[in-house]
Amino acid sequence: MKKYKTIDLCAGIGGIRKGYELAGCFKNVLSAEIDKNACLTYQHLYGDDPTNDITTCEFKDKVAKTKYDVLLAGFPCQAFSRAGKKKGFLDETRGTLFFDIADIIKRTEPKAFMLENVDNLITHDKGQTFHTILNVLVNELDYKVIGVTKKENGELEYTAKDFVRNSRNFGVPQNRPRVYIMGFSRKHFGNKVDDLPHELPTKRDTDIYRDLNELLEMNADDKYFLSSGYVETLERHKARHEGKGNGFGYRIVNLPEIEHPVSNAILATGGSGKERNLVIDPKKGVAGKNVPSKQTPLNDRGIRAMTPREWGKLQGFINYAFIDEKTGKDLFSFPEGLADGSRYKQFGNAVTIPAVEVMAKFMKKQLSVLDQSIRNFEKESK
């Protein structure tokens, strides 16, 4: 099987890269990330220093000199300008990271790309941001985007929600909807791209965990248990919001009455991502215990935050993506001395690797079909 070379932009700690590597025919040749701690973890995991800024001419020149096939990027959702409409959709995106990704695609013309983003992308600015992105990719860069039909006059037909996939359907018990945009180059493959499937995969065939009960690791370290004072604060906060008719507030996600518990989305910001994913851990001896880092004794209900390790399992980094096939040993680890806060942030910022792996296998299949069609055409032309 042919190896396709990938570049990994807005790379974080390399979840998209890993998902593609697991598909078996993708090899990463260049990475870019600007968060210092994420760069340390990335280098620790892969042996490559991803410290590059995709907005710079220097990096774009580096990409232009790099032979590669597939561009991968998990870019942030940012507001677009209204100023450049006369100059085209790409001009509207100036000052955003999407502009720089599109600029790199324009300069280097990869065979294919996959972009990942938060699900709010499809509703951002009443859908205008998403529409602009698709117009750039389809009409200005000339890619066939899975899920988009281009009419003769250049108008695009698509259903925005069809681009959203939820991690809970890809083997892990986390309610995490994300947008996936995948495109294939008309310049490379011609009109054969119009024969590609109209939608991305919607699920994974097998579960890694049936529910949170299979994933959680009970008897966690005391430091993850909430103080009684903090639990009271959370309860008052929740009561205030419920009084106003809001659904905000802390959540315990593994209550015994829930048959197959699933976590809420974990977040890079940590705080609310933790508070909406509290668990009951019936560890003996923690109730009323005084812990140096807490102002009041530990609560008597066994309520704790999920651990960074549990977050890593929710994203497929731990106990899945880095398991050595020969020894069965899990090779995932963080650089020594990385604080819990950074671990939560890095997992919260990351993609769900098992979901990306399914997307990568889908791309692998389509690229194989397209490459075969080119070979057949060349044979017939001789």
N, C-alpha and C positions, 0 to 999 in steps of 0.2 A: 504494500500500500504506500502510495506517495506521501511524503511528509510535507505539510504546508507550514510555511514560516509565518509566525504571528508577531505583531507588536502589541504591547500591553500599556495603554494610556490611562491616566487617572487611576493608577494600578492598585492603590491601597496596599493591602498585604498579599495581593496576587491571587485572589479567589477566582477571577475570570480566567486568568492564565492556567490555574490548576484544573479548573473544570474542563478546559480545552485539552490539556495534557492527558487527562483521564480518558478522553475520547480516542486516544491512541495514534493519531496521525498529525498532531500539531506540535511544532517546536518553536518556542519563543526566542526571538533574536534581539529585541530591544524593548526597554521598559521606561516608563516615566511616572514619577510621583514626587510631590514637593513636601509632604508632611514628614518631618525628620524621624519621628518614632516609627511611623509606618515603613519608612525606608530601611530602618534598622532591622525590623522584623522581616521585611522582604528579602534583604540580603542574607539574613540568618537562615531563611527557609530555602532560598534558591541559589545562593552564592553569587547573585548579580546585584550590583548597586543600581537601583532605579532612579537615583537622584537626577532628574531632568525636569525642565519646565516646558510644557508643550506650547506655551505662548511665545517663546523666543524664536528668533530667526535661526539662532545657533542650533536648537534642537530640530527645527524643521529641515534644516540643511542636512543634519545627521540622518534623519529619516529618509530624505531623498537619496542618500548614498547607500542606504540599506536595502538589500533585496528581500522582499517579503511578499506574502500573499494575502494575509487577513489582518485587518485592523480591529482591535478589541478596545472598548473604552466604557468605563462606568462613570459618566460625567455628571456633574451637579445640575440641578434645574435652576436656571437663572432667567431674569426678565430680559426681554428683547426690546430693542429700540423700534420706534415707529418712523425714524427719520429717513431710512434708506429705500423706501418703497420703489422709487423710480429707478433705482440702480439694481433692483433684484432682491430676492429673498435673502440671499447670503449676506448682503450688506446690512440687513436688519439685525443680524445676529452678532455684529461687531461688539467686542468688549466682553463676550461670553466665551466659555470654554468650548461650547459647541462650534462657534465660529472657527476656533483653532483646529478642532478635529476635522471639520469640513474642509478647511484650507489644506490640511495634510492629505486628506482623501483626494482633493482636487490636484495637488502636486504629484502624488505618487501612484494614484489609480490602482489600489489593491483589487484583487479579484472579488473580495467579499469583506463585509464588516459585520460586527454585532455591537450594538450600543445598549447599555442598561441604565435605567433611571428609576426614580421613585414613581409610584403610580399617580401622584399629583400632576405629573407632567401632562397627562391627557386633558386635565381640566384647567391647567394654569392659564391665566389670562383668557378665560372662557373658551379654551381650546385653540386659541390663536397661536400660542407658542408651538404646540405639537404640529399644527397645520404648516407653520413656517418650516419646521425641521423636515417634515416629509417633502415639502416643495423643494427645499434645497437638495435633498438626497435624490429625489426622483427626477425633477425637471432641470436642475442646474448641474448635478453631478452625474446624471444618467445611470442610476442604479435601479434595478428592480427590487422593491422592498416587499417582503412577504406580507400579505394582507392589504396591499394597495393596488388598485386598478387605475391605470392612467388612460383617460379618454383621449380621443383624437385632438381635442382642443387644449390638451394639457391639464385639464381639471382632474383632480384626484378623487377617487371613490374609496372610502374605507370606513370602518366602524372602530372608533378609538378604543373602546373597551376590549376589542379583540387582541390588543397588544399587551394586555395585562395578564400576567401569570402569577399564581400564588404558591409560595414555597410549600405550603401544607399539602399541595397535590404532587410534590416531588420528593416524598419520602421522609420529610421531617415535620414534627408537630409544631409548626410556627405559622401563624397567620400573617404572612408577609407578601402583599401584592407588589409586584414590580413590573415596569414596562421593559419589554425587549423589542429592539428594532434590528432586523437582519436584512441585509441587502446584498445583491449579486450584480456584478458589473456587466452592463450591456456591451461595453467596448471589448471585453474579453470574450464573452460568451454569445453575443448577438441576441437574436430573438428567442433562442432556446430558453432564456430565463423566464419567458412567459408561460412555459409549460411546468414551472415549479409549483409545488403545493401552495394553496392559498392561505394556509395558517400554520403557525408554529405549534410544536407539541404542547398539549394541555396538561400532561401528567407524566409521572414516572411509573413504570410497570410494577415495581416492588417497593415496599416501604423499608426504610432503614430503622425507623421506630414507629410502632403502631400509634403511640401517643406519648404524652409527657411522662406517664408512669414508668415507661421503659427507659426514658432518658435521664431522669433526675437521679442524682447521687446523694442519698440521705446521709444523715449524721455529718453534715457539713461543719466546717470550722466555725467556732463561736463568733468570729468577726462578721459573718454574714447575717447573723440574727439581728433583728431590729430591737432597739431599746423600747421599753414600755412607753416612755415619753414620746418617742417618734411615732409609735403606733397610734397613740392618742391624737397627735397632731394630724396624722393622715385621716383618721376617722372624722375629726372636726371639719377638715377640708372637704371631705367627701359629702358630709351632711350638708354643708353650706351649698355645694353645687347641686345636690339632689333637691334641696329646697327651692332652687331656681329652675328646676326642671332639666338640669344638665346631667350628662352621663359621665362626667369627669370623676377622677379619684382613683385610689389604689384598687388593684385587683389581685385576688388570690386565685391563681389559675389551676390549682390541683385540688380543689375542694372535693371531699369524698363522694358527693352526690353527682359529680361530673363523670360520666362513664368513660369517655375518651378525651381527657383534657389536652388542650392545645394552647401554646403561649401566644400572647400578643406580639407584635413586631418588636424586636429589640432595636434600640436606637443608639446612634453614636453619641448623643448628648448624655446618655447614661441615666440621669435622674428619673425622668418619667418612664423611660424604657424599663428601669428596674421596678418602679412603683406599680406599674401595670402588669408586672410579672412576678409578684410575690408568691412564695410557696409555703405550705405548711410542712415542716420537717419535725416529726415527733421525737426529737433527740432528748434523751434523758439528761437531767442536770443543768439545763440552760435557763430554765425559768427563774427569774430573780437574780441571776448571776451578774456580778459586777465585772465589766470589761473596761480596761483602761481607756479605750477610744470612745466609749459611750458615756453620756452625761447622766443617764438613768439606767437602772438594772435592765437586763434583757426581758423581753415580754414573756408572758406565761402561756401564750397560745402556739408557740413554735413557729412563729412567722419569720421568714428570712427572705433575703434577696436571692435570686439565682446566682450561682457562682460564675466567674469568667469561663471556667471549664464547661459548665452547662451551656453557656452561650456559644462556645466553640462547637459543641455538639449540635446545637440548633442550626448552625451555619455549615455543618459538614466538614469543618477543619479538623476537629478532634474526633477520633474513633471512626473515621471514614477515608478522607482524601489522601492522607499521608501514611496509610498503613502499608508497610513493606510486604510485598506479595510473597517473598520467600520465607521471611521469619514470622510474619503476622504482627510484628511490633509496630506500634504507632510512633512515627518519627516526628510528629508535630511538636514544636516547642517554641516558646518566645525567647528572645535574647535574655540573658541573665540580668536580673535586677529591674526588669520592666514592671512598673507599678500596676496594681489592679485597675486603676482609672484608665490607663492607656490600653489595657487588655480589653476592657469593656468597650472603649471607643473604637478600637480596631475591629472587633467582631461586629459591633453595631453598624459600622460603616461598610462592612464587607458584603459581598454577594453570598447567596446560598449556593455553595459549590454543586450539590447534586442537581439543582435546577439548571445551572449553567452547563453541566456535563450533558444533560439531555439535549440542550440547544446545540452544543458542539457536535454531538453525534448526528443530529439532524443536518447541520451544515456539512459535515463530512460526507454524508450520503448525497446531498445535492451537488457538492463540488465534484464528487466522483462521477455522477451522471453527466454533468456539464462537460467535464474534461473528456469523458468517453465520447460525447457527441462531437467534440472538436476533432478527436483522433479519427472518428469515422468519416467526418467531412474531408479531412486531409487525405485519407486513403482513397476516397471516391474521386478526389480532385486529381490524383496522379494518373 
